[in-house]
Amino acid sequence: MYTYQAMYEDTIVALSTPLGESGIGIVRLSGADALAIAEKVFHRPLHDRRLVYGHIIDPATKEVVDEVLVSYMAAPHTYTREDIVEINCHGGPSPLQRVLELVLRYGARLANPGEFTLRAFLNGRIDLAQAESVLDVVRAKTAASLRVAVQGLGGSLSQSLKAVRAELMSVLAYLTARIDFPEDEVAELEIIPPLERARQMLRELISSADQGIVYRQGVRTAIVGRRNVGKSSLLNRLLRQSRAIVTPVPGTTRDTLEEVVNLKGVPFVLVDTAGIAQRKGLVESLGVARSRKAIEQADFVLLALDASTPLKSSDKEIIALLSEKEVLVVANKCDLPRRAALDHLPWATVSVSALTGEGLDRLEERMVACVLGGKVTTSDALLVSNPRHKACLERAESHLDQALSSIEAQMPDDFVTIDLTAALNALGEITGETVSEELLETIFSNFCIGK
């Protein structure tokens, strides 16, 4: 467990809304001195869970800085389980910066990234898995990814892990008693069934992870092909808008272009690439190099081919680059007579016309099926969506497998307890019971300041 809680006993402040022009902007304080600091610059009494109108005034100059609404929420019934004050200012860089400077001058310090959520975790309001889900909610790109994030925020994964831990703990307690008190009679316990139940629950969670990670992170999808096969037109069709420049001149796209599209709840990060072929100009060759890099970094590839012409050497050059990738072939220009022989390709093919939109629905359905393995997610299905959690679950399963192997081999109880303890520690890294300071810093450094 995190052991440096004393470092987080001072009062922090941060902007909880993006800096820029908007209707309102919020300056948030959390800590034991939040109320006292706020009253130094607000000059009106604040009451728990009441919104108070007034002005922020610089005590040194008596200058009115902004007209505001201020709310005070007393601990422990707050996001951080500390006193919280939120100052609702006019949403502009100047008033927000002035209010922030005043609050810092009178005793607060600037919050670190994710420190509000970190305090919620340290103070026991949420566990670590729920804390990570806070960031997932903020970053959710589709309704489906938001649903998965809200499940985690509500503690659905934590509840499932509690059941697994209970099975493991019952066996570990029994074996520990048998080791520590060999001369005493310890009531017999069937240890295989609870461990098998725990393993089955772990396997079900792990099996959901690939799908959950897709919803959380999206699918980086490179649209690749030679010049003039309609890659940019295909991108525009998928986006339902003219995002990429399309002209009759081959080679219009000279750099990569990225956009996110929501297909049946799955966020696809579409990367339109320059046509891969030998180029003479410096700018063109740089575009081709970036296209090759986009292929390397892609989770999924849409290989665009011109179905109205036979395959060319440049098509075959691109195909050779995709041997280790998940690929869906898009046979474009199906509104024209087909002349390309594609049956020999090792991937599924969908015929479309980027010009007319024919086949677009089939393409979208096939894209989703490819990345989700044909699985359909129900609204209440629990999905593990964090790669870190998946890795911890896999380690726990590995230790549990070893424990069961030791039992089958009739090894001493010590061998079994070592692996059961390691499995429990791996699960504890998900919920926070066995987390290190270094891991916490890594996780919360990804948060924005103010959350």
VOGUPA-967832 format. One record per residue (C-alpha): residue number from 0; residue in one letter; chain; z negated, y negated, x. Coordinates in Angstrom, 1 decimal, decimal comma. Last residue first. Example, Ala and Ser with C-alpha at 12.3 -4.5 7.8 and 13.67 -1.06 7.14 Angstrom:
BEGIN
  num  residuo  cadena      c3      c2      c1
    1        S       A    -7,1     1,1    13,7
    0        A       A    -7,8     4,5    12,3
***
This chain:
BEGIN
  num  residuo  cadena      c3      c2      c1
  450        K       A    12,1   -15,6    -8,6
  449        G       A    12,0   -19,1    -7,2
  448        I       A    13,7   -18,4    -3,8
  447        C       A    16,4   -15,9    -4,5
  446        F       A    15,6   -12,2    -3,9
  445        N       A    17,1   -10,1    -1,1
  444        S       A    14,2   -10,9     1,2
  443        F       A    12,1    -9,1    -1,4
  442        I       A    13,3    -5,7    -0,5
  441        T       A    13,2    -6,0     3,3
  440        E       A     9,8    -7,7     3,3
  439        L       A     8,5    -4,9     1,1
  438        L       A     9,9    -2,3     3,5
  437        E       A     8,3    -3,8     6,5
  436        E       A     4,9    -4,1     4,8
  435        S       A     5,0    -0,3     4,1
  434        V       A     5,2     1,4     0,7
  433        T       A     2,9     4,3    -0,2
  432        E       A     1,9     3,5    -3,7
  431        G       A     4,9     1,2    -4,3
  430        T       A     6,7     2,9    -7,2
  429        I       A     9,7     4,1    -5,2
  428        E       A     7,9     4,6    -1,9
  427        G       A     5,3     6,7    -3,8
  426        L       A     8,0     9,2    -4,7
  425        A       A     8,5     9,8    -1,0
  424        N       A     4,7    10,0    -0,4
  423        L       A     4,4    12,6    -3,1
  422        A       A     7,1    14,7    -1,5
  421        A       A     5,4    14,4     1,9
  420        T       A     2,1    15,5     0,4
  419        L       A     3,8    18,5    -1,2
  418        D       A     5,4    19,4     2,1
  417        I       A     2,1    19,3     4,0
  416        T       A     0,3    21,1     1,2
  415        V       A     2,7    24,1     1,4
  414        F       A     2,3    24,6     5,1
  413        D       A    -1,5    24,3     4,8
  412        D       A    -1,5    27,0     2,1
  411        P       A    -0,6    29,7     4,7
  410        M       A     3,0    31,1     4,4
  409        Q       A     3,7    33,8     1,8
  408        A       A     7,5    33,5     2,4
  407        E       A     7,9    32,6    -1,3
  406        I       A     5,2    30,0    -1,0
  405        S       A     6,8    28,6     2,1
  404        S       A    10,2    28,5     0,3
  403        L       A     8,6    26,6    -2,6
  402        A       A     7,1    24,0    -0,2
  401        Q       A    10,5    23,6     1,5
  400        D       A    12,3    23,0    -1,8
  399        L       A     9,6    20,4    -2,6
  398        H       A    10,2    18,7     0,7
  397        S       A    13,9    18,5     0,0
  396        E       A    13,3    17,3    -3,6
  395        A       A    11,1    14,5    -2,4
  394        R       A    13,7    13,5     0,2
  393        E       A    16,4    13,5    -2,5
  392        L       A    14,2    11,3    -4,7
  391        C       A    13,6     8,8    -1,9
  390        A       A    17,3     8,6    -1,2
  389        K       A    18,1     8,0    -4,9
  388        H       A    15,4     5,3    -5,1
  387        R       A    17,0     3,5    -2,2
  386        P       A    20,4     3,8    -3,8
  385        N       A    19,1     2,0    -6,9
  384        S       A    20,6     2,9   -10,3
  383        V       A    18,6     5,9   -11,5
  382        L       A    19,9     6,3   -15,0
  381        L       A    17,7     7,1   -18,1
  380        A       A    19,9     7,7   -21,2
  379        D       A    18,9     5,6   -24,2
  378        S       A    22,3     3,9   -24,7
  377        T       A    24,2     7,0   -24,2
  376        T       A    26,4     7,4   -21,1
  375        V       A    29,7     9,2   -21,3
  374        K       A    30,6    11,3   -18,3
  373        G       A    34,2    11,7   -17,2
  372        G       A    33,3    11,6   -13,5
  371        L       A    32,0     8,1   -13,9
  370        V       A    34,4     6,6   -11,3
  369        C       A    37,4     8,5   -12,4
  368        A       A    36,7     8,3   -16,1
  367        V       A    36,4     4,5   -15,9
  366        M       A    39,7     4,2   -14,2
  365        R       A    41,4     6,6   -16,6
  364        E       A    40,3     4,6   -19,6
  363        E       A    41,5     1,4   -18,0
  362        L       A    44,9     2,9   -17,2
  361        R       A    45,3     4,4   -20,7
  360        D       A    44,6     1,0   -22,2
  359        L       A    47,2    -0,7   -19,9
  358        G       A    49,9     1,8   -20,7
  357        E       A    52,4    -0,9   -21,9
  356        G       A    51,2    -4,4   -20,9
  355        T       A    54,7    -5,8   -21,0
  354        L       A    55,2    -7,0   -17,4
  353        A       A    52,5    -4,9   -15,8
  352        S       A    54,2    -1,9   -17,3
  351        V       A    52,2     1,2   -17,0
  350        S       A    52,4     4,9   -16,1
  349        V       A    49,2     6,6   -15,1
  348        T       A    49,1     9,1   -12,2
  347        A       A    46,5    11,6   -11,0
  346        W       A    46,3    12,2    -7,3
  345        P       A    47,7    14,7    -4,8
  344        L       A    51,2    13,2    -4,9
  343        H       A    54,0    15,8    -5,2
  342        D       A    54,7    14,9    -8,9
  341        L       A    55,6    11,3    -7,9
  340        A       A    59,4    11,3    -7,8
  339        A       A    60,5     7,7    -8,4
  338        R       A    63,6     7,0   -10,5
  337        R       A    62,2     6,1   -13,9
  336        P       A    64,3     3,9   -16,1
  335        L       A    62,6     0,5   -16,7
  334        D       A    59,7    -0,2   -19,0
  333        C       A    57,6     2,0   -16,8
  332        K       A    57,6    -0,8   -14,3
  331        N       A    54,4     0,4   -12,6
  330        A       A    53,3     4,0   -11,7
  329        V       A    49,6     3,4   -11,0
  328        V       A    48,3     6,2    -8,9
  327        L       A    44,5     6,6    -9,0
  326        V       A    42,8     7,2    -5,7
  325        E       A    39,4     8,2    -4,4
  324        K       A    39,8     7,8    -0,7
  323        E       A    40,0    10,1     2,3
  322        S       A    43,8    10,6     2,4
  321        L       A    44,5     7,0     1,5
  320        L       A    46,1     5,6     4,7
  319        A       A    49,0     8,1     4,6
  318        I       A    49,9     6,8     1,1
  317        I       A    50,4     3,4     2,6
  316        E       A    52,9     4,6     5,1
  315        K       A    54,6     6,6     2,4
  314        D       A    55,1     3,5     0,3
  313        S       A    56,5     1,7     3,3
  312        S       A    59,0     4,5     3,9
  311        K       A    60,3     4,0     0,4
  310        L       A    59,6     6,0    -2,8
  309        P       A    62,6     6,0    -5,2
  308        T       A    62,9     3,0    -7,5
  307        S       A    61,9     2,4   -11,1
  306        A       A    58,4     3,8   -10,7
  305        D       A    57,4     1,0    -8,4
  304        L       A    54,1     2,2    -7,0
  303        A       A    50,6     0,6    -7,2
  302        L       A    47,9     2,7    -5,6
  301        L       A    44,6     1,8    -7,3
  300        V       A    41,9     2,6    -4,9
  299        F       A    38,2     3,3    -5,3
  298        D       A    35,1     2,7    -3,3
  297        A       A    36,9     0,2    -1,1
  296        Q       A    35,8    -0,9     2,3
  295        E       A    38,5     0,9     4,3
  294        I       A    41,2    -0,2     1,8
  293        A       A    40,1    -3,8     2,0
  292        K       A    40,3    -3,6     5,8
  291        R       A    43,9    -2,5     5,6
  290        S       A    44,6    -5,4     3,2
  289        R       A    42,9    -7,8     5,7
  288        A       A    45,2    -6,6     8,4
  287        V       A    48,2    -7,2     6,1
  286        G       A    47,1   -10,7     5,4
  285        L       A    46,7   -11,4     9,1
  284        S       A    50,2   -10,2     9,6
  283        E       A    51,5   -12,6     6,9
  282        V       A    49,7   -15,6     8,5
  281        L       A    51,0   -14,7    11,9
  280        G       A    54,6   -14,3    10,8
  279        K       A    56,6   -11,2    11,6
  278        R       A    55,2    -8,7     9,1
  277        Q       A    55,3    -4,9     9,2
  276        A       A    54,4    -3,5     5,8
  275        I       A    51,3    -3,5     3,6
  274        G       A    51,8    -5,8     0,6
  273        A       A    48,9    -8,3     0,5
  272        T       A    45,9    -7,2    -1,4
  271        D       A    44,4    -7,8    -4,8
  270        V       A    40,7    -6,7    -4,8
  269        L       A    39,2    -5,8    -8,1
  268        V       A    35,4    -5,6    -8,3
  267        F       A    35,1    -3,3   -11,3
  266        P       A    32,0    -3,7   -13,4
  265        V       A    31,5    -0,7   -15,7
  264        G       A    30,5    -1,5   -19,3
  263        K       A    33,7    -0,2   -20,9
  262        L       A    35,8    -2,0   -18,3
  261        N       A    34,2    -5,3   -17,2
  260        V       A    36,4    -7,2   -14,7
  259        V       A    35,3    -8,8   -11,4
  258        E       A    37,7   -10,8    -9,3
  257        E       A    38,7   -10,7    -5,6
  256        L       A    41,8   -12,0    -3,8
  255        T       A    43,0   -10,6    -0,5
  254        D       A    45,5   -12,7     1,5
  253        R       A    49,3   -13,1     1,7
  252        T       A    50,3   -12,6    -1,9
  251        T       A    53,8   -13,9    -2,6
  250        G       A    55,4   -11,1    -0,6
  249        P       A    58,5   -10,6    -2,6
  248        V       A    59,9   -13,7    -4,4
  247        P       A    60,1   -13,1    -8,2
  246        T       A    56,8   -15,0    -8,5
  245        V       A    53,2   -14,1    -9,5
  244        I       A    50,2   -16,2    -8,4
  243        A       A    47,0   -14,3    -9,0
  242        R       A    44,5   -15,3   -11,7
  241        S       A    46,8   -15,4   -14,7
  240        Q       A    44,4   -14,0   -17,4
  239        R       A    43,6   -10,8   -19,2
  238        L       A    41,7    -9,6   -16,0
  237        L       A    43,4    -6,2   -16,1
  236        R       A    46,8    -7,8   -16,8
  235        N       A    46,4   -10,4   -14,1
  234        L       A    45,5    -7,7   -11,5
  233        L       A    48,6    -5,7   -12,6
  232        S       A    50,8    -8,8   -12,1
  231        S       A    49,3    -9,2    -8,7
  230        K       A    50,0    -5,6    -7,7
  229        G       A    53,6    -5,7    -9,1
  228        V       A    55,6    -3,5    -6,8
  227        N       A    57,0    -6,5    -4,9
  226        R       A    55,6    -5,7    -1,4
  225        R       A    54,1    -2,3    -0,7
  224        G       A    51,0    -1,1    -2,5
  223        V       A    47,3    -1,6    -2,8
  222        I       A    44,9    -2,6    -5,5
  221        A       A    41,5    -2,2    -3,9
  220        T       A    38,6    -1,4    -6,2
  219        R       A    34,9    -2,1    -5,3
  218        V       A    33,1    -0,4    -8,1
  217        G       A    30,1    -2,1    -9,5
  216        Q       A    26,6    -2,3    -8,0
  215        R       A    24,3    -1,5   -10,9
  214        Y       A    26,7     0,3   -13,2
  213        V       A    28,1     2,4   -10,4
  212        I       A    24,6     3,0    -9,0
  211        G       A    23,6     4,5   -12,4
  210        Q       A    26,5     6,9   -12,4
  209        D       A    25,8     8,1    -8,9
  208        A       A    22,1     8,3    -9,7
  207        S       A    22,1    10,4   -12,9
  206        S       A    22,1    13,8   -11,0
  205        I       A    19,2    12,6    -8,9
  204        L       A    17,0    12,1   -12,0
  203        E       A    17,9    15,5   -13,4
  202        R       A    17,3    17,1   -10,1
  201        L       A    13,9    15,5    -9,8
  200        M       A    12,9    16,7   -13,3
  199        Q       A    14,0    20,3   -12,4
  198        R       A    12,0    20,1    -9,1
  197        A       A     8,9    19,1   -11,0
  196        R       A     9,3    21,9   -13,5
  195        E       A     9,7    24,4   -10,7
  194        L       A     6,6    23,0    -9,0
  193        P       A     4,6    23,4   -12,2
  192        P       A     5,9    26,9   -12,7
  191        I       A     5,2    28,1    -9,1
  190        I       A     1,5    27,2    -8,8
  189        E       A     0,0    29,5   -11,3
  188        L       A    -3,7    28,6   -11,0
  187        E       A    -6,7    30,8   -10,2
  186        A       A   -10,1    29,2   -10,5
  185        V       A   -11,6    28,5    -7,1
  184        E       A   -14,3    30,9    -6,0
  183        D       A   -16,1    29,4    -3,1
  182        E       A   -15,9    30,8     0,4
  181        P       A   -12,6    29,2     1,2
  180        F       A   -13,8    25,7     0,2
  179        D       A   -11,5    23,2     2,0
  178        I       A    -8,4    25,3     1,9
  177        R       A    -8,7    26,5    -1,7
  176        A       A    -9,7    23,0    -2,8
  175        T       A    -6,6    21,7    -1,1
  174        L       A    -4,4    24,3    -2,8
  173        Y       A    -5,7    23,3    -6,2
  172        A       A    -5,4    19,6    -5,6
  171        L       A    -1,9    20,0    -4,3
  170        V       A    -0,8    22,1    -7,3
  169        S       A    -2,2    19,5    -9,8
  168        M       A    -0,8    16,7    -7,8
  167        L       A     2,8    18,0    -7,8
  166        E       A     2,8    18,4   -11,6
  165        A       A     1,3    14,9   -12,1
  164        R       A     3,7    13,4    -9,6
  163        V       A     6,7    14,6   -11,6
  162        A       A     5,2    13,2   -14,9
  161        K       A     4,5     9,9   -13,2
  160        L       A     8,0     9,8   -11,9
  159        S       A     9,4     9,8   -15,4
  158        Q       A     7,1     6,9   -16,3
  157        S       A     8,1     4,9   -13,3
  156        L       A    11,8     5,4   -14,1
  155        S       A    11,3     4,1   -17,6
  154        G       A     9,1     1,1   -16,4
  153        G       A    10,4    -1,6   -18,7
  152        L       A    12,1    -3,3   -15,7
  151        G       A    14,0    -0,1   -15,0
  150        Q       A    15,3     0,1   -18,6
  149        V       A    16,2    -3,6   -18,4
  148        A       A    18,3    -2,9   -15,3
  147        V       A    20,2     0,0   -17,1
  146        R       A    20,8    -2,3   -20,1
  145        L       A    22,0    -5,1   -17,9
  144        S       A    24,5    -2,8   -16,2
  143        A       A    25,8    -1,8   -19,6
  142        A       A    26,0    -5,4   -20,8
  141        T       A    28,0    -6,3   -17,7
  140        K       A    27,5    -8,1   -14,4
  139        A       A    23,8    -7,6   -13,9
  138        R       A    22,6    -9,8   -11,0
  137        V       A    19,5   -11,3   -12,6
  136        V       A    18,6    -8,0   -14,3
  135        D       A    19,0    -6,1   -11,0
  134        L       A    16,7    -8,6    -9,3
  133        V       A    14,0    -7,9   -11,8
  132        S       A    14,7    -4,2   -11,5
  131        E       A    13,4    -4,3    -7,9
  130        A       A    10,1    -5,5    -9,2
  129        Q       A    10,1    -2,6   -11,8
  128        A       A    10,6    -0,1    -9,0
  127        L       A     7,8    -1,7    -7,0
  126        D       A     5,2    -1,6    -9,8
  125        I       A     4,5    -4,4   -12,2
  124        R       A     1,4    -6,4   -13,1
  123        G       A    -0,7    -5,0   -10,3
  122        N       A    -1,5    -8,2    -8,4
  121        L       A     0,6    -7,2    -5,5
  120        F       A     3,6    -6,5    -7,7
  119        A       A     3,4    -9,8    -9,6
  118        R       A     2,8   -11,5    -6,3
  117        L       A     6,0   -10,0    -5,0
  116        T       A     7,8   -11,2    -8,1
  115        F       A     6,7   -14,8    -7,4
  114        E       A     7,5   -14,3    -3,7
  113        G       A    11,1   -13,3    -4,2
  112        P       A    12,3   -15,5    -1,4
  111        N       A     9,4   -17,4     0,2
  110        A       A     7,6   -20,0    -1,8
  109        L       A     7,3   -23,6    -0,5
  108        R       A     3,7   -24,6     0,0
  107        A       A     1,5   -26,3    -2,5
  106        G       A    -1,2   -28,9    -1,6
  105        Y       A    -0,4   -32,4    -2,7
  104        R       A     2,6   -33,1    -0,6
  103        L       A     4,3   -30,0    -1,7
  102        V       A     4,0   -31,0    -5,3
  101        L       A     5,4   -34,5    -4,5
  100        E       A     8,3   -33,1    -2,6
   99        L       A     9,2   -30,7    -5,5
   98        V       A     9,1   -33,6    -8,0
   97        R       A    11,4   -35,7    -5,8
   96        Q       A    13,8   -32,8    -5,2
   95        L       A    14,1   -32,0    -8,9
   94        P       A    14,6   -35,7    -9,8
   93        S       A    17,4   -36,0    -7,2
   92        P       A    19,3   -32,7    -7,5
   91        G       A    19,8   -33,0   -11,3
   90        G       A    18,4   -31,1   -14,3
   89        H       A    16,0   -33,4   -15,9
   88        C       A    12,6   -31,9   -15,4
   87        N       A    10,7   -29,0   -16,9
   86        I       A     7,5   -28,6   -14,8
   85        E       A     6,2   -25,1   -15,0
   84        V       A     2,6   -24,3   -14,1
   83        I       A     1,3   -20,8   -13,4
   82        D       A    -2,3   -19,6   -12,9
   81        E       A    -2,1   -16,1   -11,3
   80        R       A    -1,2   -12,8   -12,9
   79        T       A     2,2   -13,3   -11,4
   78        Y       A     4,2   -13,3   -14,6
   77        T       A     1,2   -14,6   -16,6
   76        H       A    -1,7   -13,3   -18,6
   75        P       A    -4,2   -13,2   -15,8
   74        A       A    -4,3   -16,1   -15,3
   73        A       A    -3,8   -19,4   -17,2
   72        M       A    -0,4   -20,7   -18,3
   71        Y       A     0,3   -24,4   -18,1
   70        S       A     3,5   -26,0   -19,5
   69        V       A     4,9   -29,4   -18,5
   68        L       A     7,6   -31,4   -20,3
   67        V       A     9,2   -34,2   -18,2
   66        E       A    10,2   -37,8   -17,8
   65        D       A    10,9   -38,3   -14,1
   64        V       A     9,7   -40,1   -10,9
   63        V       A     7,6   -43,0   -12,4
   62        E       A     6,4   -45,0    -9,4
   61        K       A     2,7   -45,4    -9,0
   60        T       A     3,3   -45,8    -5,3
   59        A       A     0,8   -43,3    -3,8
   58        P       A     0,2   -41,3    -7,0
   57        D       A     3,9   -40,7    -7,5
   56        I       A     4,2   -40,3   -11,3
   55        I       A     5,7   -37,3   -13,2
   54        H       A     5,9   -38,4   -16,8
   53        G       A     4,7   -37,1   -20,1
   52        Y       A     5,2   -34,4   -22,8
   51        V       A     2,8   -31,4   -22,9
   50        L       A     3,8   -27,8   -23,7
   49        R       A     0,8   -25,7   -24,6
   48        R       A     0,0   -22,2   -23,3
   47        D       A    -3,3   -23,1   -21,7
   46        H       A    -4,0   -26,8   -21,9
   45        L       A    -2,9   -29,6   -19,6
   44        P       A    -4,6   -33,0   -19,5
   43        R       A    -2,2   -35,9   -18,6
   42        H       A    -1,8   -37,6   -15,2
   41        F       A     1,3   -35,5   -14,1
   40        V       A     1,2   -35,9   -10,3
   39        K       A    -2,4   -35,0    -9,6
   38        E       A    -2,6   -32,8   -12,7
   37        A       A     0,1   -30,5   -11,3
   36        I       A    -1,9   -29,9    -8,1
   35        A       A    -5,1   -29,1   -10,0
   34        L       A    -3,3   -26,7   -12,3
   33        A       A    -1,5   -24,8    -9,5
   32        D       A    -4,6   -24,6    -7,3
   31        A       A    -5,3   -20,9    -7,9
   30        G       A    -1,7   -19,9    -7,5
   29        S       A     1,8   -20,2    -9,0
   28        L       A     3,9   -23,3    -9,3
   27        R       A     7,4   -23,6   -10,9
   26        V       A     9,8   -26,5   -10,8
   25        I       A    12,3   -26,1   -13,6
   24        G       A    15,6   -27,9   -14,1
   23        I       A    17,0   -29,2   -17,4
   22        G       A    20,4   -30,1   -18,9
   21        S       A    22,3   -29,3   -15,7
   20        E       A    23,6   -30,9   -12,5
   19        G       A    22,8   -28,9    -9,4
   18        L       A    20,0   -26,8    -7,8
   17        P       A    19,8   -23,5    -9,6
   16        T       A    16,7   -23,0   -11,8
   15        S       A    13,3   -21,7   -10,6
   14        L       A    12,8   -24,4    -8,1
   13        A       A     9,9   -23,4    -5,9
   12        V       A     6,2   -23,7    -5,5
   11        I       A     3,4   -21,7    -4,0
   10        T       A    -0,4   -21,9    -4,2
    9        D       A    -2,4   -20,0    -1,5
    8        E       A    -3,6   -16,5    -1,9
    7        Y       A    -0,5   -14,7    -0,6
    6        M       A    -1,5   -14,1     3,0
    5        A       A    -4,7   -12,5     1,8
    4        Q       A    -2,6    -9,8     0,2
    3        Y       A    -1,7    -8,4     3,6
    2        T       A    -2,4    -4,7     3,1
    1        Y       A     0,7    -3,6     1,1
    0        M       A     0,0     0,0     0,0
***
